[in-house]
Amino acid sequence: MRAILIREFGGPEVLRIAEEPEAELSPNSVKIAVRYAGVNRADILQRAGFYPAPPGVHPMIPGLEYAGTVVAIGSAVTRFAPGDRVCGLVGGGAYAEEVVAHECEVARVPSGVSDEAAGAVPEVFVTAYDALVVRGGLSPGDTVLIHAAGSGVGTAAIQIAKLFGAFVIATSRTEDKLQRCKELGADAAFCVHNAAFEKQVLEVTSGRGADITLELAGGAYVAEDVRAAAQLGRIVIVGLTAGARTEVDLRLVLSKRLSLVGTVLRSRPLAEKFQAAQMLEKNILPLVEKGRLVPVVDKTFAFADAAAAHEYVASNASFGKVLLDVARSL
């Protein structure tokens, strides 16, 4: 099968199409012909050598999510049959014509959801739903602060928070993205510079602060999150693009009785990955089919143009998801 291979760790130019052996089909796994693969910042980090694949996953084929069609099933599989349209998360290897996954890690795509839309759902909507609802305890009336709101996870989080009846504050570094965040439902939106946003958050919440903060940047943002949080606030840390270290005033953590929660999907135990797939199939995809959640696809690249897709995501110009169309040539 064809796959996008990392020849050596480095810039986008190290990506190339190569012929790779097909993954073996175990009794409980399904083989999927990939139509779309999502491009994520984790892929860029892996390509650069900073985010190694977990054990048992091809270390040099990136890709954490896919949408496609089942083409073969293991002898013990009961949930799927060849021809079923599916999507899901994997530990790596989605930049390929085929992936193999345990049947319990795979979600069925409803008939009303296109392959392209399905390809833009798994990573961002599962991450956002897990962070806000499962980890953050999202409830109607909460104020939710979402950083990097123009990212794939950010655009998903805005929609999920509004669906739950939250007041949403979106931040970004560009006015154009903020306007588009408002179109998605954000109630307030403002640019952040040098991780300074406490004053604006307190202004739009009449001094109360944010109940839940979805932290996609890390670094100095976290210290400001603490200052901008409401009493009993929950700060859920998902990304560290702004750095892995910061200094936090623990007196505020104590006095406000805050919860700082870290979360990641890729390295979770298999049983928890099964739960994530159930969340995707039962809680998210039905809402996509009904149009209540809308995957935001910014741009789709040809399979052979993976290097350009990485350059585009790294440029911070994208709004929403970037996809590789595995079936499309240059």
C-alpha positions, 0 to 999 in steps of 0.5 A: 500500500502507499503511505506518507513516510517520514524519511528522517526527522526534519522539515516538511520536505522529509515526507514522501510517498512510499510503498509499505507492507499492509498491516496484519489483520487480527481476529478483532480488527478491521481493515479500512480503505482510507479516504480522508486523513486529518492533518494535526499539529501532533503530526508536525511534531512527530515529523520533527522528532518531538512526538514519538508514536506509541509502542506497536504503531509504525513510527514513521507514518503519521496520522491520528484520524481517518474516514473511509470504508471497511474492506476486510474484517477479522474472524471475530469481528461482529460490529462491521462488515465490508462496505461499512463507512467508518471513521476513528482515531488511531495511534498513528499511520493514518497517512496511508491507503489503509489502516487496521484498527480494533473494531471497538476503536472504530465508529460507524459514519451515519448515512447523512454525513459525507466522507469529508465531514467524517474525516474532519470529526474524530480528533477535534470533536472527541478532544473538545467533547472529552475536555469540556464535557467529561473532564470539565463538567460542562453545564448550561450557563457555564462561561467557557474560555477557548484559546486558539479558537480558530483551530480545529479543536477550537471550532469544535469546542465553540459548537459543543459549548453553545450546544450545552448552553454555555457563554463562550469567550473565544481568543485568537491572534487574528481579527479575521479568525475572531469574526469567524468564531463569532459566526460559529456562535462565540458570544465574545471574542478578542485578540490575545497578545503575550498571553494577556487576557485576564482583563477582557475575560473579567470585563465580559463576565462582570468580574466573575471569570471563566468556569471552564478554560480549554487551554490549547496553548499552554506556557504563559497562558496557564498562569493567566488562565488561573487569574481569569478563572472563576471560583471553582473553575476548571482549566483543562490543558490539551495543548502546549504550543506556547510552551511546556513550562510556566509559573503559576500563583498557587495562592489563586489556585487554592483560594479559588479552589481551581482544578487544573486537568491535563489530558491527551488521547493518543497514549490512553489505554485501549479500554479508554480508546474504546470509550472515546470511539463510543463517544464519537459514535453515540454522542458526536456523529448523530449531532453532525448528521442532524446539522447541530455540529458542523465540521469546519474544513478549511482546506483539502490537500492531495495525498502526495501534497502532504508536505504542503499541508504541513506547511499550511498548518504550521503557518497558523493560517488555517481555520478549522481542519485540514485534510489529506484526500488519499484518493486525490492525485496532485 
